[in-house]
Amino acid sequence: MKPGGVLVYSTCTISHNENQKVVKEFLKKNTSFSKVEELQLLPNINNTDGFFICKMKKDESLIGD
């Protein structure tokens, strides 16, 4: 992915292990990325199925990973 590129990780679950934990481990292993925004939709609050969306961005000053 080119510097400054955006990566979106999304699931149709509310599982912490499949959502926040995966993002945390990804960012730990890929230090050129940073989390921009995260959204958790819950059935009882948002009147929808459970979803998780996380937007991450690759550092613009780094070349390659």
C-alpha positions as CSV (number, residue, x, y, z in Angstrom):
1,M,0.0,0.0,0.0
2,K,1.3,3.4,-0.9
3,P,2.2,6.0,1.8
4,G,-0.9,8.0,2.8
5,G,-3.2,5.1,1.7
6,V,-6.3,4.3,3.7
7,L,-7.2,0.8,4.9
8,V,-10.7,0.0,6.2
9,Y,-11.2,-3.1,8.3
10,S,-14.9,-4.1,8.7
11,T,-16.8,-7.0,10.2
12,C,-20.4,-7.9,10.7
13,T,-19.9,-9.0,14.3
14,I,-19.7,-7.3,17.7
15,S,-17.0,-9.7,19.0
16,H,-14.1,-7.9,20.7
17,N,-11.7,-10.6,19.5
18,E,-12.6,-10.2,15.9
19,N,-12.7,-6.4,16.0
20,Q,-10.7,-4.3,18.4
21,K,-8.2,-7.1,19.2
22,V,-7.5,-7.7,15.5
23,V,-7.0,-3.9,14.9
24,K,-4.7,-3.7,18.0
25,E,-2.5,-6.6,16.8
26,F,-2.4,-5.2,13.2
27,L,-1.3,-1.8,14.4
28,K,1.3,-3.4,16.7
29,K,2.8,-5.3,13.8
30,N,2.4,-2.6,11.2
31,T,3.8,0.5,12.9
32,S,3.5,2.6,9.7
33,F,-0.3,2.6,10.2
34,S,-2.4,4.6,12.6
35,K,-6.0,4.4,13.5
36,V,-8.1,7.3,12.2
37,E,-11.6,6.4,13.2
38,E,-13.5,3.4,14.7
39,L,-17.2,2.7,14.8
40,Q,-19.1,-0.1,16.6
41,L,-22.8,-0.5,15.7
42,L,-24.9,-2.5,18.1
43,P,-28.3,-4.0,17.5
44,N,-29.9,-2.7,20.7
45,I,-28.6,0.8,20.2
46,N,-28.4,1.4,16.5
47,N,-31.4,-0.7,15.5
48,T,-29.2,-2.7,13.0
49,D,-27.1,-5.8,12.9
50,G,-23.8,-5.7,14.7
51,F,-21.0,-4.1,12.7
52,F,-17.5,-2.9,13.3
53,I,-15.6,-0.5,11.1
54,C,-12.1,0.9,11.6
55,K,-10.3,3.3,9.3
56,M,-6.5,3.3,9.3
57,K,-4.0,5.4,7.4
58,K,-0.5,4.6,6.3
59,D,2.2,7.2,7.3
60,E,2.8,9.4,4.3
61,S,6.5,9.8,5.0
62,L,7.3,6.0,4.9
63,I,8.1,4.1,1.8
64,G,7.4,0.4,1.9
65,D,6.6,-1.7,4.9
